[in-house]
Amino acid sequence: MKFEIPKVVRLLKVAEYAAEFGDAVFHVWVNPPSRLLEPLVGKDVAEEDRAQALAELWSQGPEGTQMTPEDIQALINGTFDTDPALFSFLVGRTLRMVAEHRKQIKKA
């Protein structure tokens, strides 16, 4: 029997950061391969590699919710002056969601 592990996707509600974001959500892939997390936690990682990893993690939702590395870079640039903590929140919350999923004890 061939057993395939499905991609598990959870919603990151941006309103957890600030209520003014309303219903905005990111669709976070919480059971990715470890290689995808390395650019987010490693040192001396190229921005392009981080943007690529985040694009993969945040692009597993329904059609129309996908993000490209260019979208990620635009998000970084767009929030740098106006709301610099937002991007850090999104990345940090993404990593916490992955860690929480990996640490879960499943009920039988």
C-alpha positions as CSV (number, residue, x, y, z in Angstrom):
1,M,0.0,0.0,0.0
2,K,1.3,3.4,-0.9
3,F,0.8,6.0,1.8
4,E,1.0,9.7,0.8
5,I,1.2,12.4,3.4
6,P,-1.1,15.3,2.4
7,K,0.0,18.9,2.8
8,V,-1.6,20.2,6.0
9,V,-2.5,23.9,5.6
10,R,-3.6,26.2,8.4
11,L,-4.8,29.8,8.4
12,L,-2.6,32.5,9.8
13,K,-5.0,35.3,10.6
14,V,-3.3,38.7,10.2
15,A,-5.8,40.2,12.6
16,E,-3.9,38.4,15.4
17,Y,-1.2,41.0,14.7
18,A,-3.6,44.0,14.4
19,A,-7.4,43.9,14.2
20,E,-7.4,46.4,11.4
21,F,-6.3,43.7,9.0
22,G,-9.8,42.2,9.2
23,D,-10.2,38.9,7.5
24,A,-6.8,38.9,5.8
25,V,-5.2,35.4,6.1
26,F,-2.1,33.5,4.9
27,H,-2.5,29.8,4.1
28,V,0.5,28.2,5.8
29,W,1.8,24.8,5.0
30,V,2.5,23.4,8.4
31,N,4.1,20.0,7.5
32,P,6.7,21.0,4.9
33,P,10.0,19.2,4.4
34,S,12.7,20.4,6.8
35,R,14.8,21.7,3.9
36,L,12.1,24.4,3.3
37,L,12.6,25.8,6.9
38,E,16.3,26.1,6.7
39,P,16.4,29.4,4.9
40,L,14.1,30.9,7.6
41,V,16.2,29.9,10.6
42,G,19.7,29.8,9.1
43,K,22.3,32.5,9.2
44,D,23.9,34.1,6.1
45,V,21.0,33.0,3.9
46,A,20.3,35.0,0.7
47,E,17.1,37.1,0.7
48,E,16.1,35.3,-2.5
49,D,16.2,31.9,-0.7
50,R,14.1,33.2,2.2
51,A,11.6,34.7,-0.2
52,Q,11.4,31.4,-2.2
53,A,10.9,29.3,1.0
54,L,8.1,31.7,2.2
55,A,6.5,31.7,-1.2
56,E,6.2,27.9,-1.0
57,L,5.0,27.9,2.6
58,W,2.4,30.6,1.9
59,S,1.1,29.3,-1.5
60,Q,-0.6,26.1,-0.6
61,G,-4.1,27.5,-0.2
62,P,-7.0,27.8,-2.7
63,E,-6.5,29.2,-6.2
64,G,-5.7,33.0,-6.1
65,T,-3.9,32.9,-2.7
66,Q,-0.5,31.9,-4.1
67,M,2.5,34.2,-3.5
68,T,5.6,34.5,-5.6
69,P,9.1,35.3,-4.3
70,E,8.5,38.7,-5.9
71,D,5.3,39.1,-3.8
72,I,7.3,38.3,-0.7
73,Q,9.9,40.9,-1.5
74,A,7.2,43.5,-2.2
75,L,5.7,42.7,1.2
76,I,9.1,43.2,2.9
77,N,9.7,46.5,1.1
78,G,6.1,47.7,1.6
79,T,6.2,47.1,5.3
80,F,9.7,48.2,6.0
81,D,8.9,51.9,6.6
82,T,5.3,51.7,7.7
83,D,5.0,48.6,9.8
84,P,8.4,46.8,10.2
85,A,7.1,44.4,12.9
86,L,4.5,42.9,10.6
87,F,6.8,40.8,8.4
88,S,8.6,39.6,11.5
89,F,5.3,38.6,13.0
90,L,4.3,36.7,9.9
91,V,7.5,34.7,9.7
92,G,7.6,34.1,13.4
93,R,4.0,33.0,13.5
94,T,4.6,30.7,10.5
95,L,7.5,29.0,12.3
96,R,5.4,28.6,15.5
97,M,2.6,27.1,13.5
98,V,5.0,24.5,11.9
99,A,6.5,23.7,15.3
100,E,3.1,23.4,17.0
101,H,2.0,21.0,14.3
102,R,5.1,18.9,14.6
103,K,4.8,18.7,18.4
104,Q,1.2,17.7,18.4
105,I,0.2,14.4,20.1
106,K,-2.5,12.9,18.0
107,K,-5.5,11.4,19.7
108,A,-6.4,7.9,18.7
